[in-house]
Amino acid sequence: MCRSIKRLREGDVPATETEIREAALQFVRKVSGSNKPSKANAEAFERAVEEVAASTRKLLDSLVTNAPPKNREEEADKRRAKYEERFAA
């Protein structure tokens, strides 16, 4: 998975439509091997982004859990600390 795609289902605040679209865009870029499609492929590229975003929203809306919600900022801080510890030389 692309490292720049962040987890959307963690936190006490649901993922925004912008976050979902950004993740979908990163996914389509990765799969297509293109950061910016040619004019000939722009429509197909955009359609793929919209379809992935819609599927992601459906997935997030249908998932259930009994775990208490996590705080996004706290989780991000934990990941940063783990990264710094791992790569501190």
N, CA, C and O of each residue as an XYZ file, in Angstrom:
356
protein
N       0.843     -1.171      0.000
C       0.000      0.000      0.000
C       0.890      1.237      0.000
O       2.005      1.221      0.521
N       0.379      2.297     -0.588
C       1.129      3.548     -0.616
C       1.309      4.058      0.806
O       0.360      4.083      1.590
N       2.508      4.458      1.128
C       2.754      4.973      2.467
C       2.052      6.292      2.711
O       1.773      6.646      3.856
N       1.766      7.022      1.647
C       1.127      8.322      1.832
C      -0.385      8.212      2.025
O      -1.037      9.210      2.333
N      -0.950      7.023      1.850
C      -2.364      6.841      2.132
C      -2.496      6.573      3.623
O      -1.963      5.590      4.137
N      -3.202      7.447      4.304
C      -3.319      7.270      5.747
C      -4.564      6.455      6.086
O      -5.497      6.337      5.293
N      -4.538      5.909      7.276
C      -5.689      5.145      7.758
C      -6.860      6.083      7.929
O      -6.751      7.136      8.557
N      -7.981      5.685      7.360
C      -9.159      6.536      7.429
C     -10.131      6.100      8.517
O     -11.024      6.861      8.890
N      -9.970      4.907      9.020
C     -10.919      4.401     10.002
C     -10.285      4.336     11.378
O     -10.429      3.327     12.069
N      -9.630      5.321     11.771
C      -9.137      5.361     13.140
C      -9.365      6.761     13.645
O      -8.943      7.742     13.032
N     -10.009      6.835     14.724
C     -10.248      8.146     15.285
C     -11.678      8.334     15.690
O     -12.585      7.627     15.252
N     -11.845      9.300     16.532
C     -13.176      9.610     17.024
C     -13.930     10.494     16.040
O     -15.133     10.708     16.189
N     -13.227     11.005     15.035
C     -13.838     11.820     14.001
C     -13.842     11.014     12.697
O     -12.793     10.521     12.281
N     -14.993     10.873     12.050
C     -15.025     10.117     10.798
C     -14.186     10.789      9.714
O     -13.961     11.999      9.740
N     -13.739      9.988      8.778
C     -12.945     10.514      7.671
C     -13.783     11.490      6.855
O     -14.975     11.276      6.635
N     -13.142     12.558      6.414
C     -13.846     13.547      5.596
C     -13.855     13.093      4.147
O     -13.083     12.218      3.757
N     -14.725     13.687      3.359
C     -14.780     13.374      1.930
C     -13.456     13.738      1.254
O     -13.028     13.059      0.321
N     -12.815     14.798      1.720
C     -11.519     15.196      1.161
C     -10.462     14.130      1.436
O      -9.692     13.778      0.543
N     -10.420     13.615      2.661
C      -9.452     12.567      3.006
C      -9.696     11.306      2.185
O      -8.752     10.655      1.739
N     -10.958     10.971      1.992
C     -11.291      9.784      1.201
C     -10.872      9.985     -0.243
O     -10.308      9.080     -0.857
N     -11.141     11.160     -0.793
C     -10.773     11.423     -2.188
C      -9.257     11.432     -2.368
O      -8.753     10.917     -3.366
N      -8.526     12.011     -1.418
C      -7.060     12.025     -1.503
C      -6.497     10.604     -1.471
O      -5.561     10.289     -2.206
N      -7.062      9.754     -0.629
C      -6.616      8.369     -0.574
C      -6.933      7.646     -1.884
O      -6.119      6.869     -2.382
N      -8.117      7.906     -2.436
C      -8.506      7.296     -3.713
C      -7.579      7.763     -4.828
O      -7.173      6.967     -5.675
N      -7.247      9.037     -4.830
C      -6.338      9.576     -5.841
C      -4.966      8.918     -5.754
O      -4.395      8.542     -6.777
N      -4.435      8.776     -4.549
C      -3.139      8.118     -4.367
C      -3.188      6.674     -4.849
O      -2.248      6.197     -5.486
N      -4.286      5.973     -4.546
C      -4.435      4.590     -4.972
C      -4.447      4.493     -6.498
O      -3.743      3.662     -7.071
N      -5.238      5.331     -7.151
C      -5.329      5.295     -8.613
C      -3.992      5.681     -9.241
O      -3.593      5.098    -10.250
N      -3.305      6.644     -8.664
C      -1.967      7.003     -9.161
C      -1.021      5.809     -9.089
O      -0.275      5.538    -10.029
N      -1.061      5.102     -7.966
C      -0.182      3.957     -7.771
C      -0.502      2.843     -8.772
O       0.393      2.292     -9.413
N      -1.784      2.525     -8.894
C      -2.204      1.444     -9.785
C      -1.908      1.792    -11.246
O      -1.444      0.944    -12.008
N      -2.177      3.036    -11.630
C      -1.991      3.429    -13.027
C      -0.535      3.717    -13.372
O      -0.154      3.692    -14.542
N       0.276      3.991    -12.354
C       1.674      4.334    -12.609
C       1.833      5.740    -13.142
O       2.844      6.064    -13.764
N       0.841      6.571    -12.903
C       0.859      7.927    -13.443
C       0.407      8.925    -12.399
O      -0.642      8.751    -11.778
N       1.199      9.979    -12.200
C       0.808     11.050    -11.294
C      -0.242     11.941    -11.925
O      -1.188     12.375    -11.266
N      -0.065     12.205    -13.195
C      -1.010     13.035    -13.926
C      -1.258     12.343    -15.265
O      -0.330     12.178    -16.057
N      -2.492     11.939    -15.521
C      -2.765     11.223    -16.760
C      -2.712     12.145    -17.977
O      -2.847     13.363    -17.861
N      -2.515     11.542    -19.127
C      -2.567     12.311    -20.371
C      -4.003     12.765    -20.607
O      -4.934     12.281    -19.963
N      -4.169     13.694    -21.533
C      -5.517     14.172    -21.842
C      -6.407     13.023    -22.303
O      -7.602     13.001    -22.009
N      -5.826     12.077    -23.019
C      -6.593     10.936    -23.525
C      -7.098     10.045    -22.391
O      -8.134      9.395    -22.530
N      -6.377     10.011    -21.274
C      -6.738      9.140    -20.154
C      -7.344      9.883    -18.966
O      -7.697      9.258    -17.965
N      -7.468     11.185    -19.059
C      -7.933     11.991    -17.925
C      -9.324     11.586    -17.459
O      -9.567     11.493    -16.256
N     -10.237     11.345    -18.388
C     -11.602     10.991    -18.005
C     -11.645      9.645    -17.288
O     -12.318      9.505    -16.267
N     -10.933      8.660    -17.816
C     -10.894      7.337    -17.183
C     -10.239      7.425    -15.811
O     -10.690      6.779    -14.864
N      -9.189      8.214    -15.699
C      -8.477      8.395    -14.436
C      -9.411      9.001    -13.387
O      -9.499      8.504    -12.264
N     -10.104     10.072    -13.759
C     -11.012     10.755    -12.825
C     -12.174      9.846    -12.431
O     -12.592      9.828    -11.273
N     -12.690      9.099    -13.395
C     -13.777      8.169    -13.092
C     -13.316      7.105    -12.091
O     -14.054      6.741    -11.176
N     -12.099      6.618    -12.276
C     -11.547      5.620    -11.350
C     -11.406      6.205     -9.948
O     -11.719      5.532     -8.966
N     -10.945      7.437     -9.842
C     -10.809      8.083     -8.533
C     -12.176      8.181     -7.863
O     -12.303      7.877     -6.677
N     -13.196      8.601     -8.605
C     -14.539      8.737     -8.042
C     -15.099      7.389     -7.607
O     -15.747      7.298     -6.564
N     -14.858      6.338     -8.396
C     -15.361      5.005     -8.051
C     -14.668      4.448     -6.811
O     -15.314      3.850     -5.952
N     -13.361      4.644     -6.720
C     -12.618      4.173     -5.545
C     -13.066      4.946     -4.305
O     -13.230      4.360     -3.235
N     -13.264      6.244     -4.443
C     -13.726      7.056     -3.309
C     -15.112      6.598     -2.849
O     -15.365      6.502     -1.648
N     -16.003      6.317     -3.790
C     -17.351      5.860     -3.433
C     -17.296      4.505     -2.737
O     -18.003      4.282     -1.754
N     -16.464      3.606     -3.238
C     -16.318      2.288     -2.612
C     -15.724      2.415     -1.218
O     -16.124      1.699     -0.300
N     -14.782      3.313     -1.059
C     -14.163      3.534      0.247
C     -15.189      4.059      1.247
O     -15.232      3.608      2.392
N     -16.008      5.004      0.818
C     -17.039      5.549      1.702
C     -18.015      4.441      2.120
O     -18.382      4.351      3.291
N     -18.436      3.595      1.166
C     -19.342      2.487      1.481
C     -18.703      1.547      2.492
O     -19.356      1.104      3.436
N     -17.432      1.245      2.293
C     -16.719      0.364      3.216
C     -16.679      0.962      4.612
O     -17.038      0.301      5.586
N     -16.248      2.202      4.710
C     -16.134      2.851      6.018
C     -17.492      2.944      6.722
O     -17.579      2.789      7.940
N     -18.535      3.194      5.954
C     -19.868      3.298      6.541
C     -20.404      1.956      7.021
O     -21.246      1.916      7.918
N     -19.936      0.867      6.443
C     -20.484     -0.444      6.790
C     -19.676     -1.187      7.856
O     -20.156     -2.182      8.398
N     -18.475     -0.730      8.164
C     -17.656     -1.401      9.167
C     -18.190     -1.136     10.569
O     -18.638     -0.032     10.880
N     -18.136     -2.167     11.411
C     -18.559     -2.031     12.800
C     -17.424     -2.481     13.713
O     -16.596     -3.309     13.331
N     -17.397     -1.932     14.911
C     -16.378     -2.302     15.877
C     -16.920     -2.102     17.287
O     -17.812     -1.285     17.522
N     -16.367     -2.858     18.206
C     -16.708     -2.688     19.616
C     -15.598     -1.965     20.368
O     -15.732     -1.667     21.555
N     -14.503     -1.687     19.670
C     -13.366     -1.015     20.295
C     -13.691      0.464     20.523
O     -14.436      1.067     19.751
N     -13.140      1.028     21.565
C     -13.359      2.461     21.785
C     -12.665      3.264     20.684
O     -11.638      2.827     20.165
N     -13.201      4.419     20.322
C     -12.585      5.220     19.268
C     -11.207      5.726     19.688
O     -10.946      5.991     20.861
N     -10.344      5.847     18.696
C      -8.996      6.365     18.933
C      -8.967      7.837     18.547
O      -9.738      8.292     17.702
N      -8.071      8.561     19.176
C      -7.869      9.962     18.847
C      -6.839     10.032     17.731
O      -5.722      9.539     17.888
N      -7.197     10.632     16.616
C      -6.298     10.663     15.450
C      -4.960     11.315     15.756
O      -3.912     10.813     15.351
N      -4.995     12.430     16.467
C      -3.752     13.146     16.763
C      -2.843     12.314     17.666
O      -1.631     12.279     17.457
N      -3.411     11.654     18.654
C      -2.609     10.807     19.536
C      -1.999      9.652     18.767
O      -0.837      9.308     18.987
N      -2.762      9.048     17.869
C      -2.258      7.938     17.064
C      -1.149      8.416     16.129
O      -0.157      7.713     15.932
N      -1.311      9.596     15.559
C      -0.282     10.159     14.684
C       0.996     10.435     15.481
O       2.097     10.180     14.994
N       0.853     10.952     16.695
C       2.014     11.201     17.560
C       2.739      9.896     17.877
O       3.969      9.849     17.876
N       1.979      8.841     18.146
C       2.592      7.532     18.432
C       3.378      7.027     17.226
O       4.486      6.511     17.373
N       2.797      7.177     16.021
C       3.497      6.724     14.808
C       4.771      7.525     14.575
O       5.798      6.968     14.187
N       4.701      8.855     14.816
C       5.896      9.692     14.641
C       6.988      9.289     15.627
O       8.159      9.194     15.259
N       6.606      9.053     16.874
C       7.586      8.661     17.893
C       8.216      7.319     17.537
O       9.423      7.132     17.695
N       7.403      6.394     17.062
C       7.920      5.088     16.667
C       8.884      5.224     15.492
O       9.920      4.560     15.455
N       8.543      6.087     14.531
C       9.392      6.320     13.381
C      10.734      6.940     13.823
O      11.800      6.510     13.383
N      10.662      7.936     14.683
C      11.882      8.600     15.152
C      12.765      7.634     15.929
O      13.987      7.654     15.784
N      12.155      6.793     16.747
C      12.912      5.807     17.493
C      13.571      4.805     16.560
O      14.715      4.404     16.769
N      12.856      4.417     15.554
C      13.373      3.407     14.604
C      14.547      3.925     13.790
O      15.510      3.198     13.546
N      14.465      5.199     13.364
C      15.476      5.731     12.475
C      16.471      6.671     13.151
O      17.290      7.290     12.471
N      16.414      6.787     14.465
C      17.409      7.599     15.176
C      18.737      6.872     15.147
O      18.826      5.696     15.501
N      19.737      7.564     14.733
C      21.056      6.907     14.622
C      22.033      7.460     15.604
O      23.182      7.021     15.645
